Amino acid sequence: MVKRTYLYDFHKRMGAKFTEFSGFEVPLYYTSIVEEHLAVRKSVGLFDVSHMSKVIVEGERRKETISRVTTANADILKPGRAKYSAALDYDGHIMDDFVFMVSEDRYFIVPNAGNGEKITRWIEKNGYSRVKNCTSDYLIFAVQGPFAQKTLQKLCDFDLSEIKRFRFKETEIDGIPLTISRTGYTGEDGFEIFPKIENYGKDLILQIYEAGREFGIKLCGVGARDSLRLEKGMALSGHELANRNPLEANLEWIINWDHDFIGKDKLDKAKVKEFCVPIILEEKGIPRHGCLIKKDGKEIGKVTSGGISPVLNRGISLGYVEREYAKEGEEVTVDVRGRGLKGRVTKVPFV
């Protein structure tokens, strides 16, 4: 059965067009994907991403647990910091990527939608401390774009500039206890807000929306969220990360090699034959997941994510290609509906 987030009725009232995503019925868009995308790039957008999973790890051995089940070394992470990391399986493949926040007494992990129970069970099996899937306990709002800080500042009684990139603060807005992190999945500056549903006494999302009106704020759905992350070359669970290790996915930078973690022994021995690369089309067309990537008629890989860049008005994609073709400037073709369109390997972000 498809689930609905706590604020489904609000989104319906605001004119959302819905889609199914990871088992949830969520807004795809309100006005149009392109309008919402450009609002985030130029002004500010507001997302309800409460469908994302939430997992709490606590207890005396929580630091050992995080170090074992993620690629991050918890010994070097201080309270108040947020960290982008991943959990690997025993073969070194990415089970899920996520951001987690470090508090004095716990770790708050935000796995991808639909992965809360899987990550909870994995930590229970391989960790040393208490773990709870609290996905249904929290909401998450993302305020993203150049005017995100000015929008949210209207509701905060402290200087938001105190929260640096990948930091967070436990605070209140209008009497509602919550956490504000300076993180996001759009490539723009912005914040994510985590109130508990049991404390959600007033319509906070509407307050944020009203605060951003002077900056042209737009409510945004998962359509713009996907096109925004693609323009910045950000990997998507189930696409770029499906049955891949961090080396293939160009995510070696998230690994702290100075500690032991599940899958490390496999990565030490891994021979990378394919790399995830960004490809920009030089002809009109829209690449999609599964399109073949070729070189001189030979198949060398497949597109894992693709679409049109609203900023560039050109087709862009991420995909895996054989190692020898994974260099910037390499000319390739992408098969789009039976047409071989010229493209080239470039670098991220696309914009």
FENZI-V151238 format. One record per residue. N is the residue number from 1. RES is the residue in three letters. D_FIRST is the distance of its C-alpha to the first C-alpha in whole Angstrom. Layout:
# FENZI-V151238
<<N:RES:D_FIRST> <N:RES:D_FIRST>>
This chain:
# FENZI-V151238
<<1:MET:0> <2:VAL:4> <3:LYS:6> <4:ARG:10> <5:THR:13> <6:TYR:16> <7:LEU:18> <8:TYR:15> <9:ASP:18> <10:PHE:21> <11:HIS:20> <12:LYS:19> <13:ARG:23> <14:MET:24> <15:GLY:23> <16:ALA:20> <17:LYS:19> <18:PHE:15> <19:THR:14> <20:GLU:11> <21:PHE:12> <22:SER:11> <23:GLY:8> <24:PHE:9> <25:GLU:10> <26:VAL:14> <27:PRO:17> <28:LEU:19> <29:TYR:22> <30:TYR:24> <31:THR:27> <32:SER:27> <33:ILE:26> <34:VAL:30> <35:GLU:31> <36:GLU:29> <37:HIS:30> <38:LEU:33> <39:ALA:33> <40:VAL:32> <41:ARG:35> <42:LYS:37> <43:SER:37> <44:VAL:33> <45:GLY:30> <46:LEU:27> <47:PHE:23> <48:ASP:21> <49:VAL:19> <50:SER:18> <51:HIS:15> <52:MET:17> <53:SER:17> <54:LYS:20> <55:VAL:22> <56:ILE:25> <57:VAL:28> <58:GLU:31> <59:GLY:34> <60:GLU:38> <61:ARG:37> <62:ARG:34> <63:LYS:36> <64:GLU:37> <65:THR:33> <66:ILE:32> <67:SER:35> <68:ARG:34> <69:VAL:30> <70:THR:31> <71:THR:34> <72:ALA:35> <73:ASN:38> <74:ALA:37> <75:ASP:41> <76:ILE:42> <77:LEU:39> <78:LYS:40> <79:PRO:38> <80:GLY:37> <81:ARG:36> <82:ALA:33> <83:LYS:33> <84:TYR:31> <85:SER:30> <86:ALA:28> <87:ALA:27> <88:LEU:29> <89:ASP:28> <90:TYR:31> <91:ASP:32> <92:GLY:32> <93:HIS:29> <94:ILE:27> <95:MET:24> <96:ASP:23> <97:ASP:25> <98:PHE:25> <99:VAL:27> <100:PHE:28> <101:MET:31> <102:VAL:34> <103:SER:35> <104:GLU:38> <105:ASP:35> <106:ARG:32> <107:TYR:30> <108:PHE:27> <109:ILE:25> <110:VAL:23> <111:PRO:21> <112:ASN:19> <113:ALA:15> <114:GLY:13> <115:ASN:16> <116:GLY:17> <117:GLU:16> <118:LYS:18> <119:ILE:21> <120:THR:21> <121:ARG:22> <122:TRP:24> <123:ILE:26> <124:GLU:26> <125:LYS:27> <126:ASN:30> <127:GLY:31> <128:TYR:33> <129:SER:32> <130:ARG:29> <131:VAL:26> <132:LYS:23> <133:ASN:19> <134:CYS:19> <135:THR:17> <136:SER:16> <137:ASP:19> <138:TYR:21> <139:LEU:20> <140:ILE:22> <141:PHE:24> <142:ALA:26> <143:VAL:29> <144:GLN:31> <145:GLY:34> <146:PRO:38> <147:PHE:38> <148:ALA:35> <149:GLN:38> <150:LYS:39> <151:THR:36> <152:LEU:35> <153:GLN:39> <154:LYS:39> <155:LEU:37> <156:CYS:38> <157:ASP:41> <158:PHE:42> <159:ASP:43> <160:LEU:40> <161:SER:42> <162:GLU:42> <163:ILE:39> <164:LYS:40> <165:ARG:37> <166:PHE:35> <167:ARG:36> <168:PHE:34> <169:LYS:36> <170:GLU:34> <171:THR:35> <172:GLU:35> <173:ILE:34> <174:ASP:35> <175:GLY:35> <176:ILE:31> <177:PRO:32> <178:LEU:30> <179:THR:30> <180:ILE:31> <181:SER:32> <182:ARG:33> <183:THR:31> <184:GLY:29> <185:TYR:27> <186:THR:29> <187:GLY:33> <188:GLU:34> <189:ASP:35> <190:GLY:33> <191:PHE:31> <192:GLU:28> <193:ILE:27> <194:PHE:26> <195:PRO:26> <196:LYS:24> <197:ILE:22> <198:GLU:24> <199:ASN:27> <200:TYR:25> <201:GLY:28> <202:LYS:29> <203:ASP:27> <204:LEU:28> <205:ILE:26> <206:LEU:28> <207:GLN:31> <208:ILE:31> <209:TYR:30> <210:GLU:34> <211:ALA:36> <212:GLY:35> <213:ARG:36> <214:GLU:39> <215:PHE:38> <216:GLY:36> <217:ILE:33> <218:LYS:30> <219:LEU:26> <220:CYS:24> <221:GLY:21> <222:VAL:20> <223:GLY:22> <224:ALA:25> <225:ARG:24> <226:ASP:24> <227:SER:27> <228:LEU:29> <229:ARG:28> <230:LEU:29> <231:GLU:32> <232:LYS:33> <233:GLY:32> <234:MET:30> <235:ALA:27> <236:LEU:24> <237:SER:22> <238:GLY:21> <239:HIS:23> <240:GLU:27> <241:LEU:26> <242:ALA:24> <243:ASN:26> <244:ARG:29> <245:ASN:32> <246:PRO:33> <247:LEU:36> <248:GLU:35> <249:ALA:32> <250:ASN:35> <251:LEU:34> <252:GLU:37> <253:TRP:38> <254:ILE:35> <255:ILE:37> <256:ASN:39> <257:TRP:41> <258:ASP:43> <259:HIS:41> <260:ASP:39> <261:PHE:36> <262:ILE:33> <263:GLY:34> <264:LYS:37> <265:ASP:39> <266:LYS:37> <267:LEU:38> <268:ASP:41> <269:LYS:42> <270:ALA:40> <271:LYS:41> <272:VAL:39> <273:LYS:39> <274:GLU:37> <275:PHE:37> <276:CYS:34> <277:VAL:36> <278:PRO:36> <279:ILE:37> <280:ILE:38> <281:LEU:39> <282:GLU:42> <283:GLU:41> <284:LYS:39> <285:GLY:36> <286:ILE:32> <287:PRO:31> <288:ARG:28> <289:HIS:26> <290:GLY:27> <291:CYS:31> <292:LEU:34> <293:ILE:36> <294:LYS:40> <295:LYS:43> <296:ASP:46> <297:GLY:44> <298:LYS:43> <299:GLU:39> <300:ILE:39> <301:GLY:35> <302:LYS:32> <303:VAL:30> <304:THR:27> <305:SER:27> <306:GLY:29> <307:GLY:29> <308:ILE:32> <309:SER:33> <310:PRO:34> <311:VAL:37> <312:LEU:38> <313:ASN:37> <314:ARG:37> <315:GLY:35> <316:ILE:34> <317:SER:32> <318:LEU:31> <319:GLY:32> <320:TYR:33> <321:VAL:37> <322:GLU:40> <323:ARG:42> <324:GLU:45> <325:TYR:43> <326:ALA:41> <327:LYS:44> <328:GLU:44> <329:GLY:46> <330:GLU:45> <331:GLU:45> <332:VAL:42> <333:THR:40> <334:VAL:37> <335:ASP:36> <336:VAL:34> <337:ARG:33> <338:GLY:36> <339:ARG:39> <340:GLY:40> <341:LEU:40> <342:LYS:42> <343:GLY:41> <344:ARG:42> <345:VAL:41> <346:THR:41> <347:LYS:40> <348:VAL:38> <349:PRO:37> <350:PHE:37> <351:VAL:38>>
